[in-house]
């Protein structure tokens, strides 16, 4: 039987969304007024004031009223409770408003009817029959997969799972599933993410400013990527799943080498480049 939220639980979820928005404005804009909440959530101003006061009662150190501007401002020692406080989260709320604009990428036309059985198969650990086409085989071929994660690489959605046809774990681009034939749920899976060694292998990827850049330009690139200065120069290390390494390298523009260092900007450190050769296509 499907579970339903109680009224108290539903109100709590609503409060959390409102509090998260409130915190993001405090962090990134430095203040919030009731009208901001009212506009975002289509509330009356009286209810918006009540939401802010409720948050203030719970976390008085995070927010203080500023009479001169008739607004609430972030406390000096504010600790966010409902958000990570990242710029990306703020952008998600504020995308395409009068202050923030986002870059629209091509629509992959992913329909709910396509995604629902995949999510169900992941949640309930089921096998899934699909029609799938690839660049190497452009005709739709029936496959049985055992999916364990949906993955977004910054451009496209993938399904990671076990492919019974290939007898191994693979990535499947969601937009290459046969659109006019819904995926068919089958019986229980017997291959799970814990067995996907490539998924669980975390690699340390270290990159640096292109050494052809002069010192000032290298410093600017380091600022762009929040690279600390080490005894070997500017370096940054990030953990990446082996299964996602190729997508990460492509998104960072490290899969090609530009003759112009200002176009290249960053490269893998020589040591890292050597260490990752076995994991990347030649």
N, C-alpha and C positions, 0 to 999 in steps of 0.2 A: 504494500500500500504506500502511496506517495506521502511523504511527510509534509506538513504545513507549518510555517512559522506562526508562533503565537503572536498576539498583538504586541506584547512586550518585546519579543525578539525582533519583530518587524520594525518597531520604533527604534530599537538599538541599532539596526543596520542603517536606517535612515540617518540617525544621529552621526554614525561613524563617517558616512559620506559627506555630510555637512561639515563635520569637524575637520576632515581631511582637507577640504577646500579652504576652510578658514585658516588652517595652519600654513598651507602653501602660499596664500596671499600674505600672511604675516611674515613668512620667511623671505619671499621674493619681492614683495612690494613694500614691506615694512609696516603696513597698516591694513585695516579692513573696516568698512562701514556696513551697517545693516543692509543698505541698498545693494551691496555686492552679493550677499547671500540671497536677498530677495530676487534679484535678477537671475542668478544662476539656477535657483531651485523653484522659481515661480511662487514665492512666498509673499504674504503680506509683511509689511515692515515691522509690525508688532511681533509677529512670530519670529522674524529674523533677529530682532533684538533679544527675544527669549532664548534663541539658540546660542547666541554669543554669550549671554549671561550664564547659561547652563555650562558652557565650556569654561568660562572664567571661574565658576564655582568649583569645578573639578580640578583645574590647573591654573591657580591664580598667579603662579610664577611665570607663566607663559604669555600672559596678555595683560595689558593695562590700558585704562581709558585715558585719552588725551583730550582734555576739554577744549583747548584752543582750536583744534582741527575737527572736533566732534567725531573722532575716530578711535579705534582700538589699535594699539601698537604692540609689537613683539617685546616681551620682557628681555632684559639683558642676558639672562641665563636660560633662554627658552630651549626646551627639549621636546621635539615633536613626538606625539603619541600615536598619531593615526596615519602617518606618511613617512617615507624615507627622506622627504624634503629635497628631492632631486629636481633639477631644472626640467628633466624629461617629464616628470609627473605634472609639474606646473604647466608645461606646454600642452599636455593632453587635455587639461581643463580649459586652457585659454586659446587653443588652436583656432585660427581664422577669426579672431576678435579684432577690435580696433588697435590692439597693441601687439599682437602676435600673429604671424602667418606661418603656415606649414607648407612644405613642398608636397604636392600631390603626385603620387607615383601611378603608373598605369594600373588600371583595375584588372585583377586576375579573374573576376567574375566567379567567385567561389560561392556557390549557393548553399543555404542551410541543409537542403536535402542531401548534399554531398558530404557535408562535414558531420552531421549528426551520427550516422552509424559508425564513423571512425572514432568519435569521442566515446560512444557507447562501448565499442570494442576495447578501447584503452581502459575505460573505467572498470568494465566487467571481465576483462582478460579473456576476450573471445577471438576466434579466428574470423577472417574477413575475406570474402571473395570479391575481387575487383577486376575491372578492365583497365589496363594501363598501357600507355604508349611512351616511348622514349626517343631520343634523337637517333640512337643506334637502331631502334626498331620502331618506326613511326606508326605501325599498325597496332590497334588495340589488341592486347593479348590478355587472356584470363589468367589471373594470378591469385594465389591464396597467401595472405600475409597475416602476421600476428603483431599488430602495432603496439608500441609502448609509449611513444611521445609524439606530440605535435611540436614542430620546431619552426620558428621564424628567423630567417637569416638576414633580415633587414630589407629584403626585396621580395622573397617568395616564401610560401609556407610549404613545409615538408612533413612527411610522416616517417618516423624512424621505427623500424620493426623487422621482424624475421620474415624472410621470403622463402616459402616452401619450395617454389620453383627453382631458386638458386641455392637453396640449402645454406643460407647465411643471412646476416643482418645487412639491411640496405636502407638507403634513403629514397623516398618516393615523393616527387614534386606533386603537390596537391592539384595544381591546374592541369596535370597530365592524366588525371583519372578520367575514365570514360564518362562524359557528362550526361548522356541520355540513358545510362544503365546504373541505377543506384547500387551501391555496395551491398552485398548480402551477408548478414550476420550468420556465422556458423557456430559450431560447438566450442568448448573451452580450449584456450591456448595451452601449449605445453612448452613454449619458448618465451622467456620473460627478459625484462631489461637487465636483471642481475647477471644474466648469462652473456650479455652484449659487452664483451671486453673492450671493444673499440669505443663504446659509449662511455664507459667508466674510466678509461685511461685519460687522466688529466695531464696535459703538457704545459710546461712553462715556456711561453713565447716571449722572447726579449727583442725589443726593437729600439731604434736609435735614429737621430737625425741623419740624413744623408751626409757622409763625411766630405763630400765635395762642396757643401755649403760653407760660407765663411762663418766666423764665430757668432756674429750678431744674428745672422739668419738662423743658425742652428739653435740659438737661444730662443728665438721667437717660436720655432717649431716645437721646442721643448715645452714652452708655455702652452701651446695648443693642446698638447697631449699629456700635460701634467707630469712630465718626466723629471725625476729628481736628478741632481748632479752627483755622480759617483766619481770614484778615483779613475774610472775609465771613460769619463765623459757623461753626457746625458744618456740615461737608459730607463726603460720601463719594461716591467715584466707582467704578463697577464696569463692566467690559467685558462686554457681552452680545451674542451673535449676533443679527443682525436677524431671522433666522428664528425665534428663541426669545423675542423681546422681549415679545410679547403674553402669553406664559405667565409670564415673569418679573414683569411688571407686575401680573398677577393674583395671583401668589403673594405679592407684597409688599404687596398690598392698596392698590395705587395706581390701580386702575381705577375706583374710586368715591370720592366725596368726602363725608365725614361732617360734619354740622353741629357735632358735639361734637369739639373738637380732641384731647381725650384718647383718643377712639376712633380718630381719624385717625392721630395720632402722627407720621407722616412724609409728605412730599410730594416730588415732583420739584422741583428748583430751577426758577425761572421760565425761565431760559435753556435748561435741558434740556427742559422741557415744550414749549417752542416748537420746539426742534430736532427733537424726536421725533414731532411731529404727523404728518409725512408717512409715518411707519412704522407708526402705530397706527390701528385702525379708529375712525372718528369717532362 
